[in-house]
Amino acid sequence: MEMKKNILAFDIGGTFIKYGIVTEDGLVLSKHQEKTPAQEGGTAIVQLLKKIGESMITSFDNVIGIAISTAGQVDVEQGVIIYASDAIKDYRGTELKEELMAHFKLPVEVENDVNCAGLAEIWRGDAKEKASVFSLTLGTGIGGSYILNGVLQHGANYRAGEVGYLKIDGQKFEDLASPKALVDKVSARMNGEYLTGEEVFARAQAGNSICIEEIEKMMYYLAKGISTICYILNPEIITIGGGIARQATYLMPILDKFIRNELLEPFYQDTTIVFSQTNNEAGMIGAVYHLLSHLSEKE
Amino acid sequence: MREFLSFSISSRKIIFGIVTETGSVISSTEIDYDHRLEGKEIISNIIDITRKCNSTVLSGITISTAGQVDSNSGVILYASDHILKYTGVKVKQLLEEALDLPVEVQNDVNASALAESWIGVAKDVQSLFYMSIGMGIGGSYIIDNKLHAGHSYSAGEIGYLPFDGQHLEDVGSMQALKLRVAARLSLSVEDISVPMMIEKYNNGDAIVIEEMDYFIKIIGFALTSIVYMLNPELIVIGGDVKHHRAFFLPKFRASLEQNLLPNFQKNVQLEIADEIKQTRLIGAVRNYLLQESSLPLRNFLSLLEQKKPMLTKTELLIAHFIVNNLERVPLMTITEMAKQVNVSDPTVTRFCRKIDLASYNELKMVVKMAQATEKIYERSTGNTEIRSSYEHTMASIDTELKNHRFQKIIEEISSVRTFYFFSDYTNQETLLKIKTLFLKKGILFQSFSMNEAIEYSDITINAKIPVCLFLIKKYDTQAKKQLNVLLEQNPNVLTLSETDVAKEKDLALFLPTTSANHEFALYYFFESFTEKINSK
């Protein structure tokens, strides 16, 4: 039997660069992370990727390509960052694809991290074989990607799925329903004590009324955003990813209550809503799927 | 050039006209009614109008209608009470049976959007969001000239978006604006028109200015949501604003820009719909043509043959595998198949798209159809008319089988493990094939021709054993008697052809057959039917 092909995958975020080897079946063989040199900017990131890549490629056989998932807005054809927030300095304009292809002489493909999360869902997650999938990623902000019949819908300028900016009751959706907003709001009511997301949920489960209340509010607004998605796109499934997906057991009944209240009955019946199970490997897995799609296109 | 009789159905009005397959309206007539129409009335009016037309030159009936439509089966999934008793009406099926012409049905907002993307302002646009402002607010999303219908045919319903604790259309429709203006000016809503409001606005009427500005702000909110979610190449607004482009367009644009982050602004294009006459009649024809072209290609082999020069080596392996495993493919997941061929999942997805299928699921469906037809018929008839009659038959059966009525009978068969088939149909070869389908599931299948059955029915019929009745010949008294005997004794009777008794008791599924293809229809029906039975 032929040896399985391996892919070197990177997931570049504002805080960490996760990387590892993923098989062509989407199994993660090894996984590591390093701090993102966010303050040193795009060039430093490229240098770090090259260094990591060299050691990974020598330790694993049959690495056939490099798959990158990254924060920021990506020109997928060119593999260039066309817009990025200040989380990573001077990231805009970084030519990830060109740089790494020239260095490693391997095929390289780059895609936005939120889109990668969506691709991971249709490949390895609950959205497998679903015809229309909206994938939400909750973190500092809220991102979304829409996959129709296996194809990412990028919109006219790689800008579709920016649900975080939707106006809900006059405010930005992500200022109301992101985990960052939750932590900020709880902390503001805690007399200067700053909690992490995990702590907010731990305390809620221990009965802290501030935490319980703010989580309820967050789910209330999340339900409104999800309703907007259902009305406009009527997708078969909506997946909710990001670190917060680990709290699914606690959150699902609350979210469901608000969605049921917000959505008209047929829309409620027709769309499945789940918290993602792909965890923090979603970026890497989705990037690999993206790379493999491109390779088979060029074969 | 083909010509269609196209209809536009709304609460109190039916518009119809002859439209060519290139979208030219040759004639059109409007009928106003003094009452809200009812589902049944709509069907009978369409039938009357069509019969009065010289129907020999018509290629089909195309319909744009209010309400939520399953555009594949042509069934009204939901209609508000603007049209009475309309929900659930099988428009396509009823009309096809009565008129013997192919029929396609589409929702009216979608039809308008399709017309705009076909010959209107959105021609040559890759992604379009069409928004209609009138009694409510509707929307429709078109990508690559095809409608994005959504998982359950309800995408684009921006009228329902949450807005200040209400639905957007409750405050942002033209009707809502008229109601507010009427109330504040102490006028009746019938006295308020769009031109009148525009005139008052331009003359500085403070109340109208305030309400109009609020309306424009709400539309700006809706537009912003669309841009953030979909970022379409173009947004087109139609409906009541259509004839007032000069007034509305700059205001909508300004309102959108005010709400949108600067980063998004440069790529947004907004337009008011073209003033095409009878947009819906044209859109209904466009829908017909799209439905026709997207009919699953039954002859999968010829499809592959045609695409062969474009396929890579790996893709040829996949094609080869499918052709040699027609029976297995419909049962496999994409990963299972990828494993078998030793390729990755995305390679399979890519392959599907290369042969113009939207997804792996669609591939499975096409393969299944190819497999069903291969068994009885030669691989290529070469006759598109015959082929489309098969495709039509399969589509109707697939829809019918979703009906809950079958669930009970299937459950019954699964438990009793026996099934009786009464028919005047005598092709032993087909009957044997159908019998095999049941035997494969471990079900005892007994077929009777009518006369025999009558004679022995007392002995053979057991109230518990589900019975299927299929009559080809014209309904006769003997058969009627037999059917009554069956019905008296057995609750689990399924009839596959039209009889008065069955109709009356709502027992019938009308197998959509023509005399040329009933063996195929029968076989396809039972193949799909037995698939649902549990084997022991």
Interface residues (C-beta under 8 A of the other chain):
Chain A: E2 K5 E24 D25 G26 Y83 W123 K128 E129 A131 S132 G144 Y146 L148 N149 G150 V151 Q153 H154 G155 A156 N157 R159 A160 G161 E162 V163 G164 Y165 L166 K167 I168 D169 K224 S227 T228 I229 Y231 I232 L233 N234 P235 E236 E262 L264 P266 F267 D270 T271 Y289 L292 S293 S296 E297 E299
Chain B: Y78 Q126 S127 G139 Y141 I143 H148 A149 G150 H151 S152 Y153 S154 A155 G156 E157 I158 Y160 L161 P162 D164 F221 T224 S225 I226 Y228 M229 L230 N231 P232 E233 N259 L261 N263 F264 N267 T312 K313 T314 E315 T333 I334 T335 N342 V343 S344 D345 P346 T347 T349 R350 F351 C352 R353 A358 S359 Y360 N361 E362
